[in-house]
């Protein structure tokens, strides 16, 4: 933050204002949720009061600052717009009114999602991880906010929004390029797959490298993003600090599927960088049958919606109430696959596409880093 800006306690800038409502059975209630990392608010589908049941609801108003208590530490912070006026939030979405004579609400919301803001919020979110890390509302006065004059706050926000719009447009164009790349891979796969569909069990098999957990030993973790987003590394879990007795170790060519979120595309091939990482028993691993499927070819089609979208068929239920996707259900799905020789031919055609994908991944990483960098400069007083 700029050394010239005074710091003010957050407790002096906001006041808690909750508006409990009586839930009536035949009325309709549309609730909100907040994305992490300062990505705003989303609207849930409307529900009747009968569906809401005995859950407490609170009215939202335009201008409300929301600090989602279970994920504030991860940037689940947002400002209600006109679109949220009249919607509802659960007890996890406390609403605050910002002291407008001293602070421009969008300035405050942006600051709280910066690295400096989140470091302070993390200190008042006791607990270990995830939903155990609940924001201590009584400790909000411990957060200090750099506060330039109101006109400067507005100027900074306007500049942030201008640059953020350019970042969003670049991200949109990158997404279009990614969709075109995926369409090429799927069309080429379809052209080469002229055989009758067969169960996946004819191409891959369940194969797990289960490792017994030893107390005091670190086990670097991996997770799987939904919608074909791939695997990512996570901090190690220390043996003795988990209820699991064993982890599944990742190996070259392993296809990893989340039993809990497989239905929304949480499956991926293991990249070399995550070999020997570990996943919980809720993540099942499969390997290719060498005479029917090449791991490199499978890695090209697994991230496509053509492939991961089929997992919905292997999982009963709706939305978050779906059952786990069991290996036997997954392996019963039928696909047409090219012969091994055609898979090798396809890999040659995919080579140029893979280079484009690599550039897209690099640009995505750069784009993800741009907005935090913009915010960092803004609240240091360095944004022109």
N, C-alpha and C positions, 0 to 999 in steps of 0.2 A: 504494500500500500504506500501511497505517497506520504513522505515524512511530514509534509505540510498539512495534511488532513488530520483533524482531531478524531479521536476514537470515542464512540459512544456505546454504552451498554445496550444490548438488544432489548433488555427489559424496559428501557426508557423509550423505545421506539415502537413497540407493539403492545397490544393488550388482547388477552384471550376473550373471544366473543363467540359463545356457543349458542345455538338456537335449536333446542330439542323440539321434535315434532311428535304428535300423537299418530301412531301408525294405525290407519283404518283399513279394514279387510278389503273393501271393494274399491279403494283408491289405488292409483298407479304411482310408483316411485322409481325415478331414474337416478341411479347412484353414479358417483364419479370414482375414479382411481387415479393414482399418480405414477408416472414412469420414474425410474431412477435416473441419476446423472443429469438432473435438471431438464428432462425432455418433455415436461409438461403434463397435461391432464388428459385422460381418456374417459369416455362415457360408456357405462355398462348398459346392457339391455334393460328396458323397463320391467319392473316386477310389481305384482299386486301386493297389497298389504298382507294378504294371506300367505303369499310366498315369503315375504320378509319375516313374518312371524314375530317373535318377541325381541328381535334385534333392535337396538336403539339407533335412530337416525337423527341427523342434524341438517338444518337448512344451510345451503351455501348462498353467498351473495357475491356479486361482482366486486372485485377489489380485495377479497379475502386472501390472506396469505396462509397457505397450508403447509404444515410440517408433519408428514406422515410418520407417526411415532415409531413404527417398527423398522422403517427403512430411511429415516432422515439421514442417518450416517452414510447412506449410499447416494444421497442427493435426491431423494423423493420429496422434493420441495417445489411448490408451484404457486402461481398467482391466478385466482379465478378471474375469468373474463366474462363478458356479457353472455357468452354461450353457456356458462355454468350457473348463471343466476337462476335460482329456483330449483336447482338440483339438490341432491342429498349425499351425505357422506356418513360413514359409520363412526364409531367412537375413536377409531384409529386416525381420523382426519380432523384434528383440532384446527379451528379457524381463528385467525388473528386479524385485527384491524391495525393498519400502520398509521402512525402519527404523521399525517400529511403535511403539517406545518414545518416539519423538520426533515422528513425523509420521503423520497419518491419511491413508491412501492416496488416498481420494476427494478430499480437500482438495488434495493435490499434483497429481492429474490435472486437476482443475478449474483450478488456478492456471496450469499450463503452457499451457492453451488460452486464457488471457486475452491481451489486447493486450500487456501487459507481459511475460508469459511468452514469447509468440511472437516478440517483438522480440529477446529474448535468444537464443532457439533459432535465429532467422534468422542471427544473427551467427556461429554455429558450423556453418552449412550452406553451405560454400563451393561456388561454381559459379554458373552463369548463370540457369537456369530449369529447371522440371520435374524430370526424373530426373537432371539434372546436379547438382542441389543435394542432396548426400548429407550426412546428419548425421555430424559428426565425434565419435564416441563418447568419444574421449580428452579432448575439450574440455568434457564435461558439468560438471566442477567449476567452470567459468567462469560457470555459471548460478546466480544467487542467488535464494533463495526466502524470502518473508516468512513467519515462523513464530510465530504466537501459541501459547499453551498448547493442549494436546490437547483439552481440553473446549471451548475456543473454536473450534478447527478443526471439531469435530463439530457445534457449534451453527451455524456458518456454512454447512457443507455441507447440513444439514437445511433451513435456510432457503432455500438455493439450489434444492434439489430441490422444495421446496414451490412456489416461484414458477415454476420450470421446468415443473412439471406443469400449471400454469394456462396458461402460454404454449402448451404442447403441445395442450391442449384447445381453445384459441382457434384454433390452426392447423388442427386437425381439423375444426372447424365451418366454417372458411373453405374448406377443401378440399371439403366437402360442397356448399357453395353454388356453388363453381366447377364441380363435376360437374353440378349441376342446370342451370346456365347453358349448359354445353356440350350437354347433352341437348336443351335447347330449340332451340339453333341447328341441331343435326343433324336433329331432327324437322321443323323448318320447311323445311330444305333438301330433305329427302326428299319432303315434301309438294309442293314446287314443281318437283321434278325428275322429270317424268313421261316424258321422252324416253328413247330407247334409249341405253345406255352408249356412249361414244365414247372413243377414245384421248385422253389429255391433250394430245397434240400438236395436236389440233384446237382447243384452248383456250389453250395457252401455247407459247412457243418459247424455245429456248436463245438467250440474248443476253448477251454478256459485254463489259464495258468494261475491257479489259486495259490496264494502265499499266506501262510499262517502269520498272524501279527504278533510281534514280540515287543514287550514293554520297553519303552525308551528309544525304539528305533524310528527314525523319520521315514515316512512314506509319501513321496511327492505325488500329488493328486492331479487328476485330469477330469474335466467335465465336458459335456456335449451340448452345444447350442442347438436350439430348435430350428426347424425349417431348413435343414441341410447346411447349417452354419459352421459345422466342423467341430473338432476337438480343441480345447484350450487348457493350458496348464494352470494349476492352482497351488497355493502353499502346501507344504507337507503336513500330514497329520502324524502326531507322535503316538506310537503304540502305547496303549494303556489309556488314551484319552478318547477312545471310541468304543461303542458297544459291539462293533463288528469283530468277529474272530478271524476273518480272513479278507484279503483284498484280491481282486483279479488284476494280474500284471499285464500291461499292454506289450505286444510283441509285433515285429514287422509284419505288415499285411493283415493285421487284425481289424475286423469290422466290429465296431462297438455300437450297441443299441441300449438306450435307456428303456427299462421296462415301464417306468412311470410316465415318460413323455415321448415314447417312441411314436405314438399316434400323431404328434405334431412335428415329426421329422427330426427328432433328436437321435440321429445315428450318423456315424462317420467312420471313414477309414483312418487308421492310426498313421500320422505323419512321422517321419524319422525322428524329429526333435522330441517326440513324446514316447518313444520306445522306452520301456522299463519304468514308466509312470504307473500309477495304480488307480483303480476305480473300485467303488463299492460293489457288493454282490448284486445291487440293483441294476448294474450295467453288465450286459451279457456280451461275450466276445465270440466271434465266428471266424473261421478261416476258409479260404477257397479250396475246393477240390481241384488238385493240379491238372487233372485231365479235362476239366470242364470250364474253369474260370481263372482268368489272370487277375491277381490283386490290383495291378495297375489299371486294368480295364474297369474293374468294379469301382475303383477310386474315382474314375471319371464320371460314372453315372449315378453313384450314391448321392451326391449333393443336389441332383436334379429333382424337381417336384414329380416328374414322371416316376421316379423310384420311391422317394420317401413318402409321397402322397398316398401310396398304396397301403401304408401301415394302418391307416384308419379302418381299412377293411378287416384287419386282423385284431381289432380291439373293440369290444362292445362298450356301449354307453355313450354319453354326450358330454363334450367339453371336459372340464376338470373331473367329472364323475366317471370318466372312462376307467375300465379295469386296466390292469397292467398288461402290456403286450408280452406274452410268453414266447419263448423261443420256438416252441412247437407250432404256435399260430403263425409266427413270422415265416418259418420254413415251409409252411403250407401255401403261401402266396405263390401264384404262378406267373412266370415271366418268360418271354422269348429272349434267347441270348444267341449271339453269333457263335460260330465254331471258334476253337482256339486260334486257328490260322487267321480267321477274319477279325478276331479280337486284336491280334498283333497288327494286322493291316489298319484297323481302326486307330490303334495307338499312334501309328505313324501320321495319320491324318489329324489326330488330336494334338500333335506336338506343337503346331503353331498356335492352337487354341490355348494350350497350357501356358505358353509364354505370355499370351494376352492376359490370361487369368492371373498370372504372377504379377504383372504390372498393375492389374486392377486391385489385387490384394495390397500391394504397396501403396497405391493411391488411397485406398480405403483407410489404411493405417495413418497416413498423413492427414487425411480429412478429419479423422477422429481426434487427432491431436491439435487441429487448428483452433477449434472453439475454446478449449481450455487455455491455449496460448494467448488468444485474444482477450479472454477474461483476465488472465494474469497481468497482461500489460495494462488493461483498463484500470484495474484497481491498484496499480502501482503509479498511476498517473502518467503512463508512457504512451497512451493511445492517442495518436494525432487526430 
